[in-house]
Structures are given as structure tokens and as C-alpha cells.
Amino acid sequence: SGYRNDFIAKKLGMKAQNFSVKKQRGSWSADEVEKLLKIVDNGDVEDFIMLEIMKSRENDETITYDEYKAEIATWK
């Protein structure tokens, strides 16, 4: 994102060392990720997060668009 680790850590309310460890391990809570996105509001970061979500769901069951439309029609 171009931001220094100590700057982001301070904005998150944590020590730079703790931020560095979390960054290396990838051990972020959903709340922390949301705060990070607000701090670094960057399209590349959002694209990366979306890609990671998509990768984590690649084996999930999916439906076609037509199946989705039919499902939505039953909600009315």
C-alpha cells in the first residue's frame, strides 16, 4: 500500500512489532481487516482481498445465473 508498518500499526492501536508478526502470519480478524481497508483505501488491496476470498471458496458449490434468478423469484 506504500504505508509504513509503524503508521498502520498506530492507526490500528497496536505496537509495530505486533503488526509485523500479524502481517507475516496473516492472522487477521475480520474486524482488523476492515480497519486496514479503511486505512489504506486502495483498489489494489481490495482486489487482493477479493482474490483471496475467491480462492478460499473455489471448491464451494455454485449455481448458475438462471438458478439464482429462479431462487430469487421464490423470495417475493
N, C-alpha and C positions, 0 to 999 in steps of 0.2 A: 504493500500500500504506500510505501515511501515514508511512513511514520516511524519514529524511533520507538523501540520497545519500552523505554522508561516513560515516554509520553503516554503511550496507550495504557501501560500498567497503572499509571497515576490516575488516568481517566476512569479506569475500572475499579480503582480503590484497592489495588494490591501492590505488593513490592515487585520491583523489576525482576528480581530473581525468581519469584513465584510465577510471574508471567512467562518468563523464558522457559521454565520447566513445563508449564502447561502447553506452551507453543510446540515444544519438542515432542511431547507425548500425545498431543491432540486431545487432551482430556478436558473438553469444554462442556459446560452445561448449556442447555438451550437458552437460559437467561443471559449467560455470558456471551454467547454467540450473537444474541440480539443486541446487546450493548456494544459489542465490537462493530457490528454492521452500522450502528448509528454513529460511531466514532469515525470510521473510515469510509463512510458512504461512497463506495467506489463500484462501478459497474463490473469491473474485473473480479472483485471479491464476490459480488453477488452471483456472477456466472460460475465461479469456482464452487460456491456453496451449493448451487443448484445441481452442478455436475456431480458432486459428492452424494447428494440426496438421490439423484437418478441412479448412480452406481449401486447404492445400497438397496435400491428397490428393483434391480434388473431381473431378479428371479420371482418377483411378485406376480400374482395372477393379474391379467389385464382384460379389458373388454374393448370391443370395437366402438367407434363413434355411434353407430346405429344402435348398438345395445345400450349405450349410455343415454341416447335420446329416448329410447323406449322406457328405460328406468325412470328418467326424469318425468316422463308423461304420467307415470303412476303416482307421482307425488302431489299432483294437482287435485 
